[in-house]
Structures are given as structure tokens and as C-alpha cells.
């Protein structure tokens, strides 16, 4: 199987209304109005790729759900870094500007990879909300970058166990170590030597005594990331 | 061709030949079964394959083997840093540098304890500092007296560690221990990122080294040819058949593409690298 397009079992967004009702018990909702209403709306407009105001659904019953989850997070990261790279804070050094350019392209590469791997199974474009970030302030941008990267690492670490196809498990590993490299670099820009300050990451599931980085389940990650995402994201079959 | 004669000849120089072969019962069985069917002309090939199994490095095949493989690497990293911190005075500048290396040492120690504890009675024999040769047979002779050499070796270890854990993920698929391995893996990547910054700041000619692995024709962006094997394949820009360079009309360059996905190494390739620093009789098989 070269990519997910070829998986004949793919039914990513084809969640029927009846199925949605049956899955209500496992429903988790992160923003907006009643979960069932949002899900029915999403199911009803599955051909429509503009999710604004309607929300999108991540169905974790199979790898499509996990990959779309990663796709959603990469969309968020890419959008953030595109904004930073296009108009970096004036206090940034040349190296910082260059490396934020690099990181921007890494996240675009990740985002576009998932988009292509998912093919017709891909969720639409998410609408982001960065109103809490001051893009003219180096400290505000670095703080946001740190939270995105640390959260991204915890997200991949927590989702890996759900991936059924070994090939995609390895690819998730190929991405998460790059996110961890980003996280360490950004942290060092804020305070040199904090690259792996695991004691400050306990809320993300890290354990300093065991030398373990963060790992969070998708519901917890989305609850944190929800602050930056306007599109309603519903999670089923977690 | 008399195979028994060949084995006896080998025994003269390697007294353990039968011992090396006998644990590989499957390989021996295959070999003898094959002998019945295979023509004489094909026998040298079959023999070559058998000796490859007896003497080559193998890939871990189950969870305990993966965890013991990881444990060996963590012993290597821990002793490397610990010796630098406690027994090589003046090597690492006091302050931020010593603080960073101490942090990394502590994590590697925690990983050793965690893996050994998880394995319990299945854990491999502990490795001591004296089981290692961090000069790699003299290739890095001043590793504990020259800070630049020390950082170069540290860089190789961290980037190898990241690739090693990644390569073992499929065996741990779907298991809770996979999450633990991923959590260690990410910490190694953070270490690698920081060591890369230390190399850029301190090693002559390395000022452009990035926290992530940039594209070069052979994958090795460190400028240290002795560690080419650590980076073999990092130049890859095609993931699951999808070309990342310029993907979907984006401005993603070849170097961005190579940087954005770290590559894995097989267990046997990692063992070959680690064995450069491990003395007999503890080399990984």
C-alpha cells in the first residue's frame, strides 16, 4: 500500500447519520454546541470542505483518524509559522529568522504529506485563531512556538500506540523527532539549557525522574490546542 | 567440497565456531535441509548466508530484544557522559555547557534504570564504563581531553539514538511500551538538537550546523566523515512514495524536505555503529 488512497476500507468522512447516533456514547466534544448536532451537521456537509462554523470530525476507529489528527495539528503549526516567517518580530536575530523559516517549511512539508497520504480521506482546512499571540513580540512568538512544539511532541507520542500500520507508525516517528528538535531549539532561544526541561512538562505527561518526554491522548491535546482553532473538532471512537 | 572440513578449518582460528552456529538452530536446520536440495554450485552462497547469520549483527525480533537493545545503547550514552562529567576535569566548560551535559547524563541514567527495571530478570548484563572504548580504537583518541572531539562523538551518539528507537517502533506497535519508547525517543531528539547547537558554537568549521539534520548528498551534515554511517539515508526526501521536495507546489526545498523527516536505522546497523565503541566480549550481536 503506497498511500492511504489505495486502502479500500477507507470511509473517513462517510460516517452515516445512523452510525453517528450509535457512536454517541463515545463522543467527546471540545467546543461549541451539542455534540450530536455538530456531528450531524458535519456528516450532512461532508462534501463541503469549508468547515467554518460547522466543525469537523476525527474518527479514531482506524489510522485515518490518527493521520487526520496529525494533519490537523500540522495545519495549526504550519499556519502559525507561516505567519511568523512572513513578518518575524524585529527583535529576532538573523539565525532566528532563518530557523523560523526552516521550521515553517518543515511544518508545511508535514501538512502537505498528510494531505497527500490521506487523499480524499483528508479533513478540510481548519480555521485558526491566533488572537492570543502578539506576532510583533519575540517573547510572545517564542512562547507560542514552545507550546506548539512541546504539545506536538506529546501529541505524536500519545497517538503512536493507536497507529495500526507499521509504515505510518515509523513515519510518525520520523516527524515527532523533528518536532522535538524544534521544541529543544525554541526552548533554548527562550532560556539556554531548557531544551529538555522535563520537569516543566509534567502537565503534558512528561516524567523527569524517568527521563520521559510528554505523551497525551488526543482528547487532552485537542482541549489544549482548541484555544488556537476556530473550527469545531469532534472526536469519536477514541 | 567438504563442509565438515571447512568448519574444522574455521575452528582452528575460531574455537567458538560451533557455539556461534548452534544457537542459530533455525539457520542450521535451513542449511542442512537446503543441502539436500541445492546443487553443489550454489553451496558457497548458502554457506555465506549461514556465516552472515552467525557473525553478523541481527535485528531485535521481540519486545525484550528491543528493550535490551535500547538498554545497551543507553548504557553506552550514560557511561560516555558520566565519565566526561565525573572523571574528565576541565573537559566541559563550567556553566551552561556542563549543566547541559549533566542534564543529558541524568536522562540517560534514568533511561538505563527505567529499561533495566522494566526488563527485570530479562535485562542484559549491566555494562560498565570499562566495557567501552570511547576513542573507537583510537579514531577519537582525544575524546576526553579535547572538547571538540567530545562534542562530535556526543552528536553521533544522539543522532544514532534517535534513529535507533525509530527503527524499533514496528515491533512495539500497539503496545503500552511503545509510548514509553516514543517518550525516550523524543528526549534523545531534544538532546540531539542541543548537542548540535553546542557543536555549532564550539567546533571549528561547524558554525552552520543546524538543530535538525540538513540535506547533504550522503546524508551526513556534520562534516565528520568518520560518522558517515550514523547519517546514511538522511538525505531521503521521499516518504511513503510521496516526494516532499516541492510538494503540492510549495516552496519546500530539497534541504527542507530532508530536514523535515528524520530517518530510522535498522537494529543491525545501529549495533555496528555501537560496536565501534564497545570492547570484546560485549560487542552486540
Contacts between the chains, C-beta under 8 A, distances in Angstrom:
chain1	res1	chain2	res2	distance
A	2	B	240	6.6
A	2	B	241	4.3
A	3	B	240	5.8
A	3	B	241	6.2
A	3	B	242	6.6
A	99	B	210	7.2
A	99	B	211	7.5
A	102	B	210	7.0
A	102	B	212	7.1
A	102	B	256	6.7
A	102	B	259	6.6
A	105	B	250	7.7
A	105	B	251	6.9
A	105	B	252	5.1
A	105	B	253	7.1
A	105	B	256	3.8
A	105	B	260	7.1
A	106	B	212	7.2
A	106	B	256	6.4
A	106	B	259	6.0
A	106	B	260	3.9
A	107	B	260	7.9
A	108	B	250	5.4
A	108	B	251	8.0
A	108	B	252	5.9
A	109	B	244	5.1
A	109	B	247	6.4
A	109	B	250	7.6
A	109	B	252	4.8
A	109	B	256	6.1
A	109	B	257	5.9
A	109	B	260	3.9
A	109	B	261	7.5
A	110	B	260	6.2
A	112	B	244	7.8
A	112	B	247	4.3
A	112	B	248	4.7
A	112	B	250	5.9
A	112	B	252	7.4
A	113	B	239	5.9
A	113	B	240	8.0
A	113	B	242	5.9
A	113	B	244	6.3
A	113	B	247	6.8
A	113	B	261	8.0
A	115	B	248	7.0
A	116	B	242	5.1
A	116	B	247	6.9
A	116	B	248	6.9
A	117	B	240	6.2
A	117	B	242	6.4
A	153	B	186	5.0
A	156	B	182	7.2
A	156	B	186	8.0
A	157	B	179	6.3
A	157	B	182	4.3
A	157	B	183	5.4
A	157	B	186	6.0
A	158	B	179	6.9
A	160	B	169	7.2
A	160	B	178	5.7
A	160	B	179	6.5
A	160	B	182	4.9
A	161	B	174	6.2
A	161	B	175	7.1
A	161	B	176	6.8
A	161	B	178	5.1
A	161	B	179	5.2
A	163	B	173	7.3
A	164	B	173	7.5
A	164	B	174	7.1
A	166	B	169	7.5
A	166	B	170	3.8
A	166	B	173	5.7
A	167	B	240	6.3
A	168	B	240	7.7
A	169	B	169	5.1
A	169	B	170	6.2
A	169	B	173	5.7
A	169	B	178	7.9
A	170	B	166	6.4
A	170	B	167	7.8
A	170	B	169	5.8
A	170	B	170	6.5
A	170	B	264	5.9
A	171	B	239	6.0
A	171	B	240	6.2
A	171	B	261	7.4
A	173	B	165	7.5
A	173	B	166	4.2
A	173	B	169	5.1
A	173	B	182	7.1
A	173	B	185	6.7
A	173	B	262	7.8
A	173	B	264	6.9
A	174	B	166	6.5
A	174	B	239	7.1
A	174	B	261	4.3
A	174	B	262	5.2
A	174	B	263	6.7
A	174	B	264	7.0
A	175	B	260	7.7
A	175	B	261	6.4
A	176	B	182	6.8
A	176	B	185	7.3
A	176	B	186	6.0
A	176	B	189	7.6
A	177	B	162	5.0
A	177	B	166	6.7
A	177	B	185	6.4
A	177	B	186	6.7
A	177	B	188	7.8
A	177	B	189	3.9
A	177	B	192	7.9
A	177	B	262	4.4
A	178	B	189	7.6
A	178	B	212	6.0
A	178	B	259	7.1
A	178	B	260	5.9
A	178	B	261	6.7
A	178	B	262	5.6
A	179	B	186	7.9
A	180	B	185	8.0
A	180	B	186	4.2
A	180	B	187	7.6
A	180	B	189	3.6
A	180	B	190	5.1
A	180	B	193	7.0
A	181	B	189	5.4
A	181	B	190	7.4
A	181	B	192	6.6
A	181	B	193	4.0
A	181	B	196	8.0
A	181	B	211	5.0
A	181	B	212	4.8
A	181	B	262	8.0
A	182	B	193	7.7
A	182	B	211	7.6
A	182	B	212	7.5
A	183	B	190	6.5
A	183	B	193	7.8
A	184	B	189	7.3
A	184	B	190	3.9
A	184	B	191	7.7
A	184	B	193	3.6
A	184	B	194	5.4
A	184	B	211	6.7
A	185	B	193	5.3
A	185	B	197	7.0
A	185	B	211	4.1
A	188	B	193	7.9
A	188	B	194	6.4
A	188	B	197	6.3
A	192	B	96	5.6
A	193	B	96	5.4
A	193	B	99	5.4
A	193	B	100	5.5
A	193	B	103	7.2
A	195	B	100	7.4
A	195	B	190	5.1
A	195	B	191	7.5
A	195	B	193	6.2
A	195	B	194	4.1
A	196	B	103	6.5
A	196	B	104	7.6
A	196	B	107	6.6
A	196	B	187	5.7
A	196	B	190	4.0
A	196	B	191	6.4
A	196	B	194	7.2
A	198	B	107	7.7
A	198	B	187	7.1
A	205	B	183	7.8
A	206	B	183	7.5
A	207	B	183	7.7
A	208	B	110	7.9
A	209	B	110	6.4
A	210	B	110	5.4
A	210	B	111	7.9
A	210	B	113	7.9
A	210	B	114	4.9
A	211	B	106	7.4
A	211	B	107	3.9
A	211	B	108	7.3
A	211	B	109	7.8
A	211	B	110	3.3
A	211	B	111	4.9
A	211	B	114	6.7
A	211	B	184	6.7
A	211	B	187	5.8
A	212	B	114	7.6
A	212	B	180	6.7
A	212	B	183	3.8
A	212	B	184	6.5
A	212	B	187	6.9
A	213	B	182	7.9
A	213	B	183	4.7
A	213	B	184	7.6
A	213	B	186	3.8
A	213	B	187	4.9
A	213	B	190	7.2
A	214	B	183	7.3
A	214	B	186	7.7
A	215	B	179	5.2
A	215	B	182	6.8
A	215	B	183	5.3
